Amino acid sequence: MTLNEYPDAEMLAINLANVLAGKLTATLMHEDRATLVVPGGTTPGPIFDALCDADLDWSRVNVMLSDERWVPEDDPRSNTALVRRRLLTGRAAAATFLPFYAGGDDPEDVLSEVEAMILPHLPISVALLGMGVDMHTASLFPRGDNLRLALDPAAPILVSMRAQGLDCTRVSLSARVLRDALNLHLVITGAEKRAALDRATRLPPQEAPVAAILDEAEVHWAE
Ligand SMILES: O=C(O)[C@H](O)[C@@H](O)[C@H](O)[C@H](O)COP(=O)(O)O
């Protein structure tokens, strides 16, 4: 794990957007297409606002989420709606978005179809992940019902996840798929998450799921 500290959240957003754009540009120098994975939540918005106008060939970029709440796009909890609003605009509107939500109440009914859509676009070229103060990343939650499966080296590409305190079912890329990203970045802000990150470095992934990806991750933090 490498840790990059920034004087404030604005500097973090601008610099991290440049780092991600640089990695995508480098990928597109030797690949026909690049796959970008981004998180939902409240942290990435300013990063998306800076990244969406990066001068790169977005028409050759596939964008997908690290995880999704299993709700339609018009639901305020939808990460897809966040990405369409804040990232897939400006130059990045030319990117191809691969939504996970496929309708219905239970993702298990359609997981294999969604995985079939994802598979051709792996490994991930550039992944940006967030983290909760409970040390979850993507939707790999401590005490999540499918956490053991999601952490298994032979895990499927996508797992459903339910956990106490979550107001809806989620789906998440599994730890092995996230770890296999060719460029893996984790963004956190604030003292509480910084302390949680420090704790996660001393805990097993079963207790601190973010620990499953820390070895491969470049961490970006601002107060
Ligand atoms: O669907 C989501 O919410 C994200 O993918 C999730 O993993 C997020 O990155 C963390 O929960 C941090 O969320 P904040 O950025 O809101 O703190």
The ligand as a Tripos MOL2 file, in Angstrom:
@<TRIPOS>MOLECULE
LIG
   17    16     1     0     0
SMALL
NO_CHARGES

@<TRIPOS>ATOM
      1 O1        -22.0420    2.2120   -3.0470 O.co2     1 LIG1
      2 C1        -21.2620    2.8060   -2.3110 C.2       1 LIG1
      3 O2        -21.6160    3.5150   -1.3520 O.co2     1 LIG1
      4 C2        -19.7810    2.7400   -2.5630 C.3       1 LIG1
      5 O3        -19.3730    2.0650   -3.6000 O.3       1 LIG1
      6 C3        -19.1190    2.4280   -1.2590 C.3       1 LIG1
      7 O4        -18.1830    1.4150   -1.2440 O.3       1 LIG1
      8 C4        -18.4720    3.7330   -0.8540 C.3       1 LIG1
      9 O5        -17.2560    3.8920   -1.5800 O.3       1 LIG1
     10 C5        -18.2010    3.7520    0.6160 C.3       1 LIG1
     11 O6        -19.4030    3.4030    1.2830 O.3       1 LIG1
     12 C6        -17.7590    5.1480    1.0370 C.3       1 LIG1
     13 O7        -18.8470    6.0050    0.8360 O.3       1 LIG1
     14 P1        -18.6840    7.5920    1.0260 P.3       1 LIG1
     15 O8        -17.8070    8.0470   -0.1080 O.co2     1 LIG1
     16 O9        -20.0900    8.1120    0.9180 O.co2     1 LIG1
     17 O10       -18.0490    7.8060    2.3740 O.co2     1 LIG1
@<TRIPOS>BOND
     1     1     2 2
     2     2     3 1
     3     2     4 1
     4     4     5 1
     5     4     6 1
     6     6     7 1
     7     6     8 1
     8     8     9 1
     9     8    10 1
    10    10    11 1
    11    10    12 1
    12    12    13 1
    13    13    14 1
    14    14    15 2
    15    14    16 1
    16    14    17 1
@<TRIPOS>SUBSTRUCTURE
     1 LIG1         1 GROUP 0 **** ****
